[in-house]
Amino acid sequence: MEQIKINEETVERLKRLIIIQENQNLKTKTMSDSQMVDWIKKKIEEEVKCYLNR
């Protein structure tokens, strides 16, 4: 079985980005919960694509 390599810097950057966006959304209510989930999924997918294209 192949091990999955995790880039800790990328994970921390994603966590910060998600927390900031979530805090802003709590104040402004611009996105619904399902929209926030979609946004988070999109950001994670973007990071994975970038990582795989290296």
Beta strands, then each sheet from edge to edge (+ up, - down):
end
